[in-house]
C-alpha cells in the first residue's frame, strides 16, 4: 500500500492506496536459420506464451508482421 495525503478546501486527509504492479515480461527467445545466402530465405520464431508479437527492423515495426514466426524470402545484400 502507498501512503497518500490529500488536501481539499484546506482540509487534509491521509490514507493508503493499493497500487497494482505488473511485472515486466521476459524477452522471448528467438530461433531461426543463421546461415543466410543472397536469394535465400529467413525464418525467425519467437518463443510461445505471449499474447501478441511485433517484428521490427532497426527499431522500426514491420507493418503486418505480428505472428509468432517471421519469414522473409529472396534476401538481398546490404
HTML snippet that shows the backbone in 3Dmol.js (N, CA, C, O; Angstrom):
<script src="https://3Dmol.org/build/3Dmol-min.js"></script>
<div id="view" style="width:600px;height:400px;position:relative"></div>
<script>
const pdb = `
ATOM      1  N   UNK A   1       0.849  -1.184   0.000  1.00  0.00           N
ATOM      2  CA  UNK A   1       0.000   0.000   0.000  1.00  0.00           C
ATOM      3  C   UNK A   1       0.882   1.230   0.000  1.00  0.00           C
ATOM      4  O   UNK A   1       1.986   1.220   0.544  1.00  0.00           O
ATOM      5  N   UNK A   2       0.395   2.268  -0.603  1.00  0.00           N
ATOM      6  CA  UNK A   2       1.102   3.529  -0.743  1.00  0.00           C
ATOM      7  C   UNK A   2       0.396   4.579   0.102  1.00  0.00           C
ATOM      8  O   UNK A   2      -0.807   4.784  -0.062  1.00  0.00           O
ATOM      9  N   UNK A   3       1.119   5.256   1.009  1.00  0.00           N
ATOM     10  CA  UNK A   3       0.531   6.300   1.842  1.00  0.00           C
ATOM     11  C   UNK A   3       0.284   7.556   1.022  1.00  0.00           C
ATOM     12  O   UNK A   3       1.142   7.967   0.241  1.00  0.00           O
ATOM     13  N   UNK A   4      -0.886   8.170   1.196  1.00  0.00           N
ATOM     14  CA  UNK A   4      -1.262   9.346   0.420  1.00  0.00           C
ATOM     15  C   UNK A   4      -1.869  10.384   1.355  1.00  0.00           C
ATOM     16  O   UNK A   4      -2.659  10.049   2.238  1.00  0.00           O
ATOM     17  N   UNK A   5      -1.493  11.655   1.154  1.00  0.00           N
ATOM     18  CA  UNK A   5      -2.138  12.758   1.860  1.00  0.00           C
ATOM     19  C   UNK A   5      -2.836  13.621   0.829  1.00  0.00           C
ATOM     20  O   UNK A   5      -2.234  14.016  -0.170  1.00  0.00           O
ATOM     21  N   UNK A   6      -4.114  13.916   1.071  1.00  0.00           N
ATOM     22  CA  UNK A   6      -4.922  14.706   0.148  1.00  0.00           C
ATOM     23  C   UNK A   6      -5.347  15.995   0.841  1.00  0.00           C
ATOM     24  O   UNK A   6      -5.808  15.967   1.981  1.00  0.00           O
ATOM     25  N   UNK A   7      -5.191  17.128   0.150  1.00  0.00           N
ATOM     26  CA  UNK A   7      -5.655  18.411   0.678  1.00  0.00           C
ATOM     27  C   UNK A   7      -6.747  18.932  -0.241  1.00  0.00           C
ATOM     28  O   UNK A   7      -6.530  19.090  -1.443  1.00  0.00           O
ATOM     29  N   UNK A   8      -7.925  19.200   0.321  1.00  0.00           N
ATOM     30  CA  UNK A   8      -9.052  19.740  -0.447  1.00  0.00           C
ATOM     31  C   UNK A   8      -9.767  20.772   0.419  1.00  0.00           C
ATOM     32  O   UNK A   8     -10.149  20.476   1.551  1.00  0.00           O
ATOM     33  N   UNK A   9      -9.945  21.964  -0.102  1.00  0.00           N
ATOM     34  CA  UNK A   9     -10.624  23.049   0.617  1.00  0.00           C
ATOM     35  C   UNK A   9     -10.012  23.281   1.991  1.00  0.00           C
ATOM     36  O   UNK A   9     -10.734  23.529   2.957  1.00  0.00           O
ATOM     37  N   UNK A  10      -8.671  23.202   2.088  1.00  0.00           N
ATOM     38  CA  UNK A  10      -7.987  23.480   3.335  1.00  0.00           C
ATOM     39  C   UNK A  10      -7.984  22.339   4.327  1.00  0.00           C
ATOM     40  O   UNK A  10      -7.407  22.489   5.404  1.00  0.00           O
ATOM     41  N   UNK A  11      -8.593  21.211   4.026  1.00  0.00           N
ATOM     42  CA  UNK A  11      -8.634  20.066   4.936  1.00  0.00           C
ATOM     43  C   UNK A  11      -7.707  18.975   4.431  1.00  0.00           C
ATOM     44  O   UNK A  11      -7.631  18.720   3.229  1.00  0.00           O
ATOM     45  N   UNK A  12      -7.007  18.335   5.348  1.00  0.00           N
ATOM     46  CA  UNK A  12      -6.098  17.252   4.985  1.00  0.00           C
ATOM     47  C   UNK A  12      -6.696  15.907   5.357  1.00  0.00           C
ATOM     48  O   UNK A  12      -7.365  15.776   6.382  1.00  0.00           O
ATOM     49  N   UNK A  13      -6.459  14.939   4.544  1.00  0.00           N
ATOM     50  CA  UNK A  13      -6.859  13.567   4.831  1.00  0.00           C
ATOM     51  C   UNK A  13      -5.727  12.645   4.444  1.00  0.00           C
ATOM     52  O   UNK A  13      -5.095  12.844   3.407  1.00  0.00           O
ATOM     53  N   UNK A  14      -5.461  11.649   5.249  1.00  0.00           N
ATOM     54  CA  UNK A  14      -4.380  10.709   4.987  1.00  0.00           C
ATOM     55  C   UNK A  14      -4.948   9.303   4.915  1.00  0.00           C
ATOM     56  O   UNK A  14      -5.835   8.946   5.691  1.00  0.00           O
ATOM     57  N   UNK A  15      -4.445   8.515   3.995  1.00  0.00           N
ATOM     58  CA  UNK A  15      -4.900   7.144   3.860  1.00  0.00           C
ATOM     59  C   UNK A  15      -3.929   6.333   3.045  1.00  0.00           C
ATOM     60  O   UNK A  15      -2.864   6.826   2.672  1.00  0.00           O
ATOM     61  N   UNK A  16      -4.276   5.115   2.769  1.00  0.00           N
ATOM     62  CA  UNK A  16      -3.449   4.218   1.970  1.00  0.00           C
ATOM     63  C   UNK A  16      -4.178   3.863   0.682  1.00  0.00           C
ATOM     64  O   UNK A  16      -5.401   3.724   0.649  1.00  0.00           O
ATOM     65  N   UNK A  17      -3.402   3.723  -0.356  1.00  0.00           N
ATOM     66  CA  UNK A  17      -3.936   3.341  -1.663  1.00  0.00           C
ATOM     67  C   UNK A  17      -3.178   2.111  -2.128  1.00  0.00           C
ATOM     68  O   UNK A  17      -1.948   2.084  -2.075  1.00  0.00           O
ATOM     69  N   UNK A  18      -3.888   1.104  -2.579  1.00  0.00           N
ATOM     70  CA  UNK A  18      -3.243  -0.076  -3.170  1.00  0.00           C
ATOM     71  C   UNK A  18      -2.983   0.193  -4.640  1.00  0.00           C
ATOM     72  O   UNK A  18      -3.904   0.503  -5.396  1.00  0.00           O
ATOM     73  N   UNK A  19      -1.730   0.074  -5.042  1.00  0.00           N
ATOM     74  CA  UNK A  19      -1.326   0.309  -6.423  1.00  0.00           C
ATOM     75  C   UNK A  19      -0.881  -1.023  -7.008  1.00  0.00           C
ATOM     76  O   UNK A  19       0.129  -1.582  -6.579  1.00  0.00           O
ATOM     77  N   UNK A  20      -1.634  -1.542  -7.996  1.00  0.00           N
ATOM     78  CA  UNK A  20      -1.214  -2.820  -8.584  1.00  0.00           C
ATOM     79  C   UNK A  20       0.062  -2.641  -9.413  1.00  0.00           C
ATOM     80  O   UNK A  20       0.221  -1.646 -10.120  1.00  0.00           O
ATOM     81  N   UNK A  21       0.945  -3.598  -9.315  1.00  0.00           N
ATOM     82  CA  UNK A  21       2.199  -3.572 -10.064  1.00  0.00           C
ATOM     83  C   UNK A  21       2.232  -4.801 -10.962  1.00  0.00           C
ATOM     84  O   UNK A  21       2.068  -5.931 -10.502  1.00  0.00           O
ATOM     85  N   UNK A  22       2.446  -4.561 -12.244  1.00  0.00           N
ATOM     86  CA  UNK A  22       2.542  -5.645 -13.211  1.00  0.00           C
ATOM     87  C   UNK A  22       4.012  -5.891 -13.520  1.00  0.00           C
ATOM     88  O   UNK A  22       4.752  -4.957 -13.827  1.00  0.00           O
ATOM     89  N   UNK A  23       4.422  -7.121 -13.442  1.00  0.00           N
ATOM     90  CA  UNK A  23       5.816  -7.476 -13.714  1.00  0.00           C
ATOM     91  C   UNK A  23       6.148  -7.241 -15.187  1.00  0.00           C
ATOM     92  O   UNK A  23       5.309  -7.437 -16.066  1.00  0.00           O
ATOM     93  N   UNK A  24       7.369  -6.823 -15.435  1.00  0.00           N
ATOM     94  CA  UNK A  24       7.846  -6.644 -16.808  1.00  0.00           C
ATOM     95  C   UNK A  24       8.038  -8.029 -17.417  1.00  0.00           C
ATOM     96  O   UNK A  24       8.689  -8.882 -16.814  1.00  0.00           O
ATOM     97  N   UNK A  25       7.480  -8.262 -18.607  1.00  0.00           N
ATOM     98  CA  UNK A  25       7.624  -9.600 -19.199  1.00  0.00           C
ATOM     99  C   UNK A  25       9.074  -9.883 -19.598  1.00  0.00           C
ATOM    100  O   UNK A  25       9.845  -8.966 -19.883  1.00  0.00           O
ATOM    101  N   UNK A  26       9.421 -11.145 -19.610  1.00  0.00           N
ATOM    102  CA  UNK A  26      10.755 -11.528 -20.067  1.00  0.00           C
ATOM    103  C   UNK A  26      10.789 -11.471 -21.589  1.00  0.00           C
ATOM    104  O   UNK A  26       9.771 -11.668 -22.253  1.00  0.00           O
ATOM    105  N   UNK A  27      11.947 -11.205 -22.120  1.00  0.00           N
ATOM    106  CA  UNK A  27      12.105 -11.161 -23.571  1.00  0.00           C
ATOM    107  C   UNK A  27      11.960 -12.565 -24.135  1.00  0.00           C
ATOM    108  O   UNK A  27      12.427 -13.526 -23.524  1.00  0.00           O
ATOM    109  N   UNK A  28      11.314 -12.698 -25.303  1.00  0.00           N
ATOM    110  CA  UNK A  28      11.187 -14.031 -25.901  1.00  0.00           C
ATOM    111  C   UNK A  28      12.532 -14.535 -26.424  1.00  0.00           C
ATOM    112  O   UNK A  28      13.445 -13.751 -26.684  1.00  0.00           O
ATOM    113  N   UNK A  29      12.636 -15.828 -26.570  1.00  0.00           N
ATOM    114  CA  UNK A  29      13.795 -16.435 -27.213  1.00  0.00           C
ATOM    115  C   UNK A  29      13.502 -16.501 -28.702  1.00  0.00           C
ATOM    116  O   UNK A  29      12.439 -16.970 -29.107  1.00  0.00           O
ATOM    117  N   UNK A  30      14.427 -16.041 -29.511  1.00  0.00           N
ATOM    118  CA  UNK A  30      14.265 -16.046 -30.966  1.00  0.00           C
ATOM    119  C   UNK A  30      15.157 -17.134 -31.542  1.00  0.00           C
ATOM    120  O   UNK A  30      16.356 -17.171 -31.266  1.00  0.00           O
ATOM    121  N   UNK A  31      14.568 -18.025 -32.347  1.00  0.00           N
ATOM    122  CA  UNK A  31      15.337 -19.072 -33.016  1.00  0.00           C
ATOM    123  C   UNK A  31      15.112 -18.967 -34.518  1.00  0.00           C
ATOM    124  O   UNK A  31      14.098 -18.432 -34.968  1.00  0.00           O
ATOM    125  N   UNK A  32      16.060 -19.478 -35.285  1.00  0.00           N
ATOM    126  CA  UNK A  32      15.903 -19.469 -36.733  1.00  0.00           C
ATOM    127  C   UNK A  32      17.202 -19.822 -37.425  1.00  0.00           C
ATOM    128  O   UNK A  32      18.217 -20.108 -36.791  1.00  0.00           O
ATOM    129  N   UNK A  33      17.139 -19.794 -38.759  1.00  0.00           N
ATOM    130  CA  UNK A  33      18.325 -20.128 -39.538  1.00  0.00           C
ATOM    131  C   UNK A  33      19.330 -18.977 -39.470  1.00  0.00           C
ATOM    132  O   UNK A  33      18.953 -17.809 -39.569  1.00  0.00           O
ATOM    133  N   UNK A  34      20.608 -19.314 -39.302  1.00  0.00           N
ATOM    134  CA  UNK A  34      21.650 -18.293 -39.186  1.00  0.00           C
ATOM    135  C   UNK A  34      22.622 -18.309 -40.359  1.00  0.00           C
ATOM    136  O   UNK A  34      23.435 -17.395 -40.490  1.00  0.00           O
ATOM    137  N   UNK A  35      22.558 -19.318 -41.207  1.00  0.00           N
ATOM    138  CA  UNK A  35      23.397 -19.370 -42.402  1.00  0.00           C
ATOM    139  C   UNK A  35      22.581 -18.823 -43.561  1.00  0.00           C
ATOM    140  O   UNK A  35      21.829 -19.556 -44.204  1.00  0.00           O
ATOM    141  N   UNK A  36      22.735 -17.524 -43.826  1.00  0.00           N
ATOM    142  CA  UNK A  36      21.914 -16.854 -44.837  1.00  0.00           C
ATOM    143  C   UNK A  36      22.699 -16.648 -46.117  1.00  0.00           C
ATOM    144  O   UNK A  36      23.905 -16.403 -46.083  1.00  0.00           O
ATOM    145  N   UNK A  37      22.011 -16.750 -47.252  1.00  0.00           N
ATOM    146  CA  UNK A  37      22.599 -16.529 -48.561  1.00  0.00           C
ATOM    147  C   UNK A  37      21.721 -15.554 -49.334  1.00  0.00           C
ATOM    148  O   UNK A  37      20.501 -15.538 -49.171  1.00  0.00           O
ATOM    149  N   UNK A  38      22.363 -14.733 -50.186  1.00  0.00           N
ATOM    150  CA  UNK A  38      21.600 -13.836 -51.052  1.00  0.00           C
ATOM    151  C   UNK A  38      20.658 -14.678 -51.895  1.00  0.00           C
ATOM    152  O   UNK A  38      21.066 -15.686 -52.473  1.00  0.00           O
ATOM    153  N   UNK A  39      19.398 -14.267 -51.966  1.00  0.00           N
ATOM    154  CA  UNK A  39      18.389 -15.004 -52.713  1.00  0.00           C
ATOM    155  C   UNK A  39      17.687 -16.056 -51.878  1.00  0.00           C
ATOM    156  O   UNK A  39      16.636 -16.564 -52.267  1.00  0.00           O
ATOM    157  N   UNK A  40      18.260 -16.383 -50.736  1.00  0.00           N
ATOM    158  CA  UNK A  40      17.671 -17.385 -49.856  1.00  0.00           C
ATOM    159  C   UNK A  40      16.584 -16.782 -48.984  1.00  0.00           C
ATOM    160  O   UNK A  40      16.103 -15.679 -49.244  1.00  0.00           O
ATOM    161  N   UNK A  41      16.209 -17.505 -47.960  1.00  0.00           N
ATOM    162  CA  UNK A  41      15.144 -17.052 -47.089  1.00  0.00           C
ATOM    163  C   UNK A  41      15.558 -17.020 -45.633  1.00  0.00           C
ATOM    164  O   UNK A  41      16.556 -17.616 -45.227  1.00  0.00           O
ATOM    165  N   UNK A  42      14.766 -16.312 -44.870  1.00  0.00           N
ATOM    166  CA  UNK A  42      14.986 -16.177 -43.436  1.00  0.00           C
ATOM    167  C   UNK A  42      13.698 -16.539 -42.722  1.00  0.00           C
ATOM    168  O   UNK A  42      12.624 -16.077 -43.108  1.00  0.00           O
ATOM    169  N   UNK A  43      13.791 -17.357 -41.691  1.00  0.00           N
ATOM    170  CA  UNK A  43      12.634 -17.680 -40.856  1.00  0.00           C
ATOM    171  C   UNK A  43      13.060 -17.553 -39.405  1.00  0.00           C
ATOM    172  O   UNK A  43      13.996 -18.218 -38.962  1.00  0.00           O
ATOM    173  N   UNK A  44      12.359 -16.688 -38.660  1.00  0.00           N
ATOM    174  CA  UNK A  44      12.616 -16.498 -37.236  1.00  0.00           C
ATOM    175  C   UNK A  44      11.356 -16.835 -36.461  1.00  0.00           C
ATOM    176  O   UNK A  44      10.253 -16.508 -36.898  1.00  0.00           O
ATOM    177  N   UNK A  45      11.508 -17.483 -35.320  1.00  0.00           N
ATOM    178  CA  UNK A  45      10.365 -17.844 -34.486  1.00  0.00           C
ATOM    179  C   UNK A  45      10.636 -17.389 -33.058  1.00  0.00           C
ATOM    180  O   UNK A  45      11.692 -17.673 -32.493  1.00  0.00           O
ATOM    181  N   UNK A  46       9.666 -16.676 -32.482  1.00  0.00           N
ATOM    182  CA  UNK A  46       9.746 -16.255 -31.089  1.00  0.00           C
ATOM    183  C   UNK A  46       9.125 -17.333 -30.212  1.00  0.00           C
ATOM    184  O   UNK A  46       8.233 -18.061 -30.647  1.00  0.00           O
ATOM    185  N   UNK A  47       9.599 -17.430 -28.988  1.00  0.00           N
ATOM    186  CA  UNK A  47       9.045 -18.432 -28.080  1.00  0.00           C
ATOM    187  C   UNK A  47       7.559 -18.178 -27.831  1.00  0.00           C
ATOM    188  O   UNK A  47       7.086 -17.045 -27.910  1.00  0.00           O
ATOM    189  N   UNK A  48       6.840 -19.248 -27.531  1.00  0.00           N
ATOM    190  CA  UNK A  48       5.393 -19.186 -27.323  1.00  0.00           C
ATOM    191  C   UNK A  48       5.066 -18.601 -25.955  1.00  0.00           C
ATOM    192  O   UNK A  48       5.938 -18.466 -25.096  1.00  0.00           O
ATOM    193  N   UNK A  49       3.806 -18.260 -25.769  1.00  0.00           N
ATOM    194  CA  UNK A  49       3.340 -17.824 -24.466  1.00  0.00           C
ATOM    195  C   UNK A  49       3.082 -16.341 -24.345  1.00  0.00           C
ATOM    196  O   UNK A  49       2.791 -15.868 -23.247  1.00  0.00           O
ATOM    197  N   UNK A  50       3.176 -15.591 -25.417  1.00  0.00           N
ATOM    198  CA  UNK A  50       2.920 -14.157 -25.400  1.00  0.00           C
ATOM    199  C   UNK A  50       1.572 -13.880 -26.052  1.00  0.00           C
ATOM    200  O   UNK A  50       1.139 -14.626 -26.930  1.00  0.00           O
ATOM    201  N   UNK A  51       0.911 -12.813 -25.627  1.00  0.00           N
ATOM    202  CA  UNK A  51      -0.411 -12.503 -26.184  1.00  0.00           C
ATOM    203  C   UNK A  51      -0.315 -11.783 -27.520  1.00  0.00           C
ATOM    204  O   UNK A  51      -1.283 -11.774 -28.281  1.00  0.00           O
ATOM    205  N   UNK A  52       0.843 -11.172 -27.826  1.00  0.00           N
ATOM    206  CA  UNK A  52       0.999 -10.509 -29.128  1.00  0.00           C
ATOM    207  C   UNK A  52       2.481 -10.461 -29.490  1.00  0.00           C
ATOM    208  O   UNK A  52       3.355 -10.592 -28.634  1.00  0.00           O
ATOM    209  N   UNK A  53       2.732 -10.272 -30.761  1.00  0.00           N
ATOM    210  CA  UNK A  53       4.092 -10.195 -31.289  1.00  0.00           C
ATOM    211  C   UNK A  53       4.159  -9.021 -32.256  1.00  0.00           C
ATOM    212  O   UNK A  53       3.162  -8.697 -32.901  1.00  0.00           O
ATOM    213  N   UNK A  54       5.332  -8.373 -32.367  1.00  0.00           N
ATOM    214  CA  UNK A  54       5.557  -7.342 -33.371  1.00  0.00           C
ATOM    215  C   UNK A  54       7.023  -7.414 -33.766  1.00  0.00           C
ATOM    216  O   UNK A  54       7.912  -7.139 -32.960  1.00  0.00           O
ATOM    217  N   UNK A  55       7.261  -7.787 -35.019  1.00  0.00           N
ATOM    218  CA  UNK A  55       8.624  -7.856 -35.525  1.00  0.00           C
ATOM    219  C   UNK A  55       9.020  -6.463 -36.002  1.00  0.00           C
ATOM    220  O   UNK A  55       8.197  -5.711 -36.521  1.00  0.00           O
ATOM    221  N   UNK A  56      10.315  -6.130 -35.812  1.00  0.00           N
ATOM    222  CA  UNK A  56      10.799  -4.832 -36.259  1.00  0.00           C
ATOM    223  C   UNK A  56      12.211  -4.956 -36.808  1.00  0.00           C
ATOM    224  O   UNK A  56      12.922  -5.923 -36.532  1.00  0.00           O
ATOM    225  N   UNK A  57      12.601  -3.960 -37.589  1.00  0.00           N
ATOM    226  CA  UNK A  57      13.938  -3.903 -38.178  1.00  0.00           C
ATOM    227  C   UNK A  57      14.503  -2.528 -37.873  1.00  0.00           C
ATOM    228  O   UNK A  57      13.846  -1.518 -38.126  1.00  0.00           O
ATOM    229  N   UNK A  58      15.707  -2.477 -37.336  1.00  0.00           N
ATOM    230  CA  UNK A  58      16.360  -1.220 -36.974  1.00  0.00           C
ATOM    231  C   UNK A  58      15.464  -0.359 -36.080  1.00  0.00           C
ATOM    232  O   UNK A  58      15.458   0.866 -36.202  1.00  0.00           O
ATOM    233  N   UNK A  59      14.707  -0.999 -35.180  1.00  0.00           N
ATOM    234  CA  UNK A  59      13.857  -0.279 -34.245  1.00  0.00           C
ATOM    235  C   UNK A  59      12.524   0.168 -34.800  1.00  0.00           C
ATOM    236  O   UNK A  59      11.732   0.784 -34.088  1.00  0.00           O
ATOM    237  N   UNK A  60      12.260  -0.134 -36.072  1.00  0.00           N
ATOM    238  CA  UNK A  60      11.004   0.264 -36.707  1.00  0.00           C
ATOM    239  C   UNK A  60      10.120  -0.959 -36.918  1.00  0.00           C
ATOM    240  O   UNK A  60      10.580  -1.962 -37.463  1.00  0.00           O
ATOM    241  N   UNK A  61       8.843  -0.893 -36.491  1.00  0.00           N
ATOM    242  CA  UNK A  61       7.946  -2.037 -36.670  1.00  0.00           C
ATOM    243  C   UNK A  61       7.785  -2.405 -38.141  1.00  0.00           C
ATOM    244  O   UNK A  61       7.662  -1.529 -38.997  1.00  0.00           O
ATOM    245  N   UNK A  62       7.786  -3.708 -38.430  1.00  0.00           N
ATOM    246  CA  UNK A  62       7.488  -4.194 -39.778  1.00  0.00           C
ATOM    247  C   UNK A  62       5.969  -4.334 -39.867  1.00  0.00           C
ATOM    248  O   UNK A  62       5.375  -5.166 -39.181  1.00  0.00           O
ATOM    249  N   UNK A  63       5.354  -3.526 -40.705  1.00  0.00           N
ATOM    250  CA  UNK A  63       3.895  -3.466 -40.819  1.00  0.00           C
ATOM    251  C   UNK A  63       3.322  -4.842 -41.142  1.00  0.00           C
ATOM    252  O   UNK A  63       3.760  -5.508 -42.080  1.00  0.00           O
ATOM    253  N   UNK A  64       2.336  -5.253 -40.348  1.00  0.00           N
ATOM    254  CA  UNK A  64       1.645  -6.510 -40.590  1.00  0.00           C
ATOM    255  C   UNK A  64       2.360  -7.747 -40.091  1.00  0.00           C
ATOM    256  O   UNK A  64       1.828  -8.851 -40.208  1.00  0.00           O
ATOM    257  N   UNK A  65       3.557  -7.593 -39.535  1.00  0.00           N
ATOM    258  CA  UNK A  65       4.336  -8.753 -39.071  1.00  0.00           C
ATOM    259  C   UNK A  65       4.097  -8.945 -37.576  1.00  0.00           C
ATOM    260  O   UNK A  65       4.910  -8.543 -36.744  1.00  0.00           O
ATOM    261  N   UNK A  66       2.961  -9.570 -37.254  1.00  0.00           N
ATOM    262  CA  UNK A  66       2.555  -9.725 -35.857  1.00  0.00           C
ATOM    263  C   UNK A  66       2.321 -11.189 -35.468  1.00  0.00           C
ATOM    264  O   UNK A  66       1.680 -11.471 -34.456  1.00  0.00           O
ATOM    265  N   UNK A  67       2.840 -12.111 -36.273  1.00  0.00           N
ATOM    266  CA  UNK A  67       2.716 -13.536 -35.954  1.00  0.00           C
ATOM    267  C   UNK A  67       3.920 -13.977 -35.117  1.00  0.00           C
ATOM    268  O   UNK A  67       4.913 -13.256 -35.022  1.00  0.00           O
ATOM    269  N   UNK A  68       3.830 -15.134 -34.529  1.00  0.00           N
ATOM    270  CA  UNK A  68       4.933 -15.681 -33.741  1.00  0.00           C
ATOM    271  C   UNK A  68       6.152 -15.953 -34.618  1.00  0.00           C
ATOM    272  O   UNK A  68       7.284 -15.903 -34.137  1.00  0.00           O
ATOM    273  N   UNK A  69       5.925 -16.242 -35.908  1.00  0.00           N
ATOM    274  CA  UNK A  69       7.005 -16.536 -36.849  1.00  0.00           C
ATOM    275  C   UNK A  69       7.087 -15.455 -37.918  1.00  0.00           C
ATOM    276  O   UNK A  69       6.067 -15.001 -38.435  1.00  0.00           O
ATOM    277  N   UNK A  70       8.309 -15.049 -38.242  1.00  0.00           N
ATOM    278  CA  UNK A  70       8.560 -14.070 -39.308  1.00  0.00           C
ATOM    279  C   UNK A  70       9.341 -14.768 -40.409  1.00  0.00           C
ATOM    280  O   UNK A  70      10.356 -15.413 -40.144  1.00  0.00           O
ATOM    281  N   UNK A  71       8.867 -14.640 -41.652  1.00  0.00           N
ATOM    282  CA  UNK A  71       9.543 -15.246 -42.800  1.00  0.00           C
ATOM    283  C   UNK A  71       9.800 -14.181 -43.849  1.00  0.00           C
ATOM    284  O   UNK A  71       8.920 -13.377 -44.154  1.00  0.00           O
ATOM    285  N   UNK A  72      10.994 -14.175 -44.394  1.00  0.00           N
ATOM    286  CA  UNK A  72      11.371 -13.241 -45.467  1.00  0.00           C
ATOM    287  C   UNK A  72      12.072 -14.052 -46.551  1.00  0.00           C
ATOM    288  O   UNK A  72      13.117 -14.654 -46.306  1.00  0.00           O
ATOM    289  N   UNK A  73      11.497 -14.064 -47.740  1.00  0.00           N
ATOM    290  CA  UNK A  73      12.104 -14.781 -48.875  1.00  0.00           C
ATOM    291  C   UNK A  73      12.916 -13.808 -49.714  1.00  0.00           C
ATOM    292  O   UNK A  73      12.746 -12.594 -49.611  1.00  0.00           O
ATOM    293  N   UNK A  74      13.794 -14.347 -50.542  1.00  0.00           N
ATOM    294  CA  UNK A  74      14.555 -13.543 -51.506  1.00  0.00           C
ATOM    295  C   UNK A  74      15.429 -12.483 -50.873  1.00  0.00           C
ATOM    296  O   UNK A  74      15.316 -11.304 -51.208  1.00  0.00           O
ATOM    297  N   UNK A  75      16.300 -12.887 -49.958  1.00  0.00           N
ATOM    298  CA  UNK A  75      17.174 -11.926 -49.291  1.00  0.00           C
ATOM    299  C   UNK A  75      18.107 -11.258 -50.281  1.00  0.00           C
ATOM    300  O   UNK A  75      18.560 -11.878 -51.243  1.00  0.00           O
ATOM    301  N   UNK A  76      18.392  -9.977 -50.036  1.00  0.00           N
ATOM    302  CA  UNK A  76      19.323  -9.216 -50.868  1.00  0.00           C
ATOM    303  C   UNK A  76      20.492  -8.750 -50.018  1.00  0.00           C
ATOM    304  O   UNK A  76      20.370  -8.668 -48.796  1.00  0.00           O
ATOM    305  N   UNK A  77      21.612  -8.446 -50.635  1.00  0.00           N
ATOM    306  CA  UNK A  77      22.795  -7.971 -49.919  1.00  0.00           C
ATOM    307  C   UNK A  77      22.557  -6.554 -49.409  1.00  0.00           C
ATOM    308  O   UNK A  77      21.900  -5.742 -50.060  1.00  0.00           O
ATOM    309  N   UNK A  78      23.110  -6.276 -48.225  1.00  0.00           N
ATOM    310  CA  UNK A  78      23.041  -4.907 -47.682  1.00  0.00           C
ATOM    311  C   UNK A  78      21.975  -4.790 -46.721  1.00  0.00           C
ATOM    312  O   UNK A  78      21.765  -3.715 -46.159  1.00  0.00           O
TER     313      UNK A  78
END
`;
const viewer = $3Dmol.createViewer("view");
viewer.addModel(pdb, "pdb");
viewer.setStyle({}, {cartoon: {color: "spectrum"}});
viewer.zoomTo();
viewer.render();
</script>
